[in-house]
Amino acid sequence: MRPRVSVQDSALRNGIFSLQINPVRSEDAGWYEARVTYNMEVQSCQVELGVITVTISPPSPVIENEPLLLSCNSSHRARLVETCWFHIGHLVPTPRTFCSLHGALSILQPAMSDAGFWRCQLRYSDDEIISATYDLQILGFDGPTNLMVYAAAGSAAD
C-alpha cells in the first residue's frame, strides 16, 4: 500500500498507535490488526475499515444539459434498505429523485444550479447509516440574464 500509508511514530511514546491511509480506495476495505510490543508485553487491536464510494458517469466535470448518473456503494455487509440523496444539505425532492432501494441518482438535464455538494445516505437493515459527499462540477454558461453588454469604445469587452 506504499506510499499511501504511514504510521504515526511520534504518538507511539504516548501509547497511541495508528495507521493513516491516504487516499483510501475501495479495495482497502477489510480488517486491520495492529500489534505493539513494549517491555515484553504485546498489545493488539483490530479494526474494520468500511469504504463508501460515490462515482459519476460520465466522469466529472459534467456538461450542462447532458445526462448524468451518480452512484453510491458501500462495503457494508448488511442489506441495503434505503438510499437518500441530498444537495447542498437539503433532501432532493420528488419527482427528480427520491429515497429508494438502489444507490443511483439520475439527472437527465443537469443545470448550473445542480453543481456543488451532493451527499448520498445509505441505511442498512442493521440500522447502520453511512454517507459520503461528492462535489459535482458542471461546465456551462452561468452569465447574465440580459444578453446585451455595453463596452466603451477603445476598451476591452469580456
Secondary structure, DSSP 8 states (H G I E B T S, - for coil): -TTSEEE-GGGGGGT---EEESS--GGG-EEEEEEEEETTEEEEEEEEE--EEEEEES-SSEETTS-EEEEEEE---S-EEEEEEEETTEE--TTT---BSSSEEEESS--GGG-EEEEEEEEETTS-EEEEEEEE-EES----S-------TTS---
